[in-house]
Amino acid sequence: MVAVPEHAPLAADAVVGLLLPFWQLVIGSLVLVALVVSVRRLARRGPSRMTTGLLVTAAAIIGLALIGVFLEGR
C-alpha cells in the first residue's frame, strides 16, 4: 500500500502557473496603453493641467507606497 500525500499537486495548478505570466503581460500592456492615452490627452490640455496631473500622480504613488509599508508591518 502506497501512502498518498494529503495535499497532492493538481495538473490544473500547473497549467494556471504557466498561464499566469501571460495574463500579467496582458494586464500590464493594457495598463500601459491606458497610461499613454491619458498622458497624451493631459499634455494636450496645457502646462497647468499637466502640473496638476503630475501632483495627483505623485500623491497616489506616495499613498500606495505608505499603505504597502503599513500593511507589511502587520
Helices and strands as residue ranges (DSSP letters): H 11-44, H 47-72
